């Protein structure tokens, strides 16, 4: 991998860390040990997530998710956060990818929260 690609990847990791911090208020930063010692997740955070970031013309979705799963601690959500470079006339696309089983659990948790919150507020 060339220096330009490494710099682009590092910049994307910093951007993702900043976006996660802004969204949650919980500090997130680029995991420098990832580049030094191998796969341990691209983002260091206390959030219960394992993040792998990829950027490029065709970011490797499957391998990014597999890497996130491989280093996820028990109870954490493995997430691949990808940015596809923009083509002529189209802007870049940013996505977060999770496993279907994790998405189903999120929906179940959301439904439970909605019912619980509604019960607290006198709504059934």
Buried (B, 14 or more C-beta within 10 A) or exposed (E): EEEEEEEBBBEBBBBBBEBBBEEEEEEBBBBEEBEEEEEBBBBBBEBEBBBBBBBBEEBBBEEBBBBBBEBBEEEBBBBBBBBBBEEEEEEEEBEEBBBEEBEEEEEEEEEEEEEEEEEEEEEE
